[in-house]
Amino acid sequence: MQTASAPVPGSFHWSERPFLHVREVAELLSISRATVYVLAKNGPLRIVSIGQRRLIDTSTLVRYIDALKSEAAEREALTVLA
């Protein structure tokens, strides 16, 4: 009989972390790190500097993903109506 493994103490879903590395955001969105920096420069994502590190504010990433989902749903609805 197989039982579900317990969550690792101290591990959080990415959306529960306050900040993510640029590399992590790039992996999550399947885009390049350079594109993450462009998104931060143009507004949807916010970079926070902590010492030498550049991190992405996770709340801005969640809002960006939600906006992408909404846009996709709107396009799909328009396609169905056409």
N, C-alpha and C positions, 0 to 999 in steps of 0.2 A: 504494500500500500504506500502510495506516494503522498506526502503531506506538503503543503505550501510552505516555502521557506519564509522565515521571519525577516522583516525589513532590516537592513543594516543600520545599526545605531548611528545617528548623525547624518544619514543620507537623506537628501531632499529631492523632490522633483524639481527640475530646472526652474519652473515658474514660481517656486517658493523661495528661491534664492534672491537676495536683493540685487546682485550684480552677476554678470557673466563675462567671461573672457571673450574677446573679439573672435578668437578661434572657435569657441563653443557656439557662438551665434552663427558663424559661417557654416559650421557643420549642421546645426539645427535647420537652417534655411536652404542648405545645399547650394550655397553661393560662395564666392571667394572672400577672403578677408578684406581685400581692396573694396569690394562692393559694400561690405558692412561699414567701412569708413565713409564711403560715398553716402550711404543712407544716413549716417550720423551727421555728416556735413550738411545734407539737404533737409534735415528735419525729423523724419519719422523716428529715428533712434537717438538716444542721448548718451554721450560718452562722459564718464566720470573718471577723473584722474585721482589715483591714490598712489602717492609717491611717483615712481617711474611707470606704474601700471596704468593701462587704459582699459576700463571696463565699461560694459554696456548696462545701463539701468534696465533691469528686467521688466519693470512696469511699462516702459516704452516699447519693448519688444512684444509684450502681450497685446498692447493696443494696436501695434502694427499688424500683427497676425490676425487679430479680430477684423481690422479694416480690410485686409486682403480677402478674408472669408466673406465679408459682406459684399464686396465688389464682385466676387465670383458668383455669389448667389443672385445678385442683381442681373449680371450678364446672362446667367442661366435662365432666369425668369423672362428676360426679354427675348431670348432665343425660343422659348416655349411659346410665347405669344405671337411670334413672327410667323 
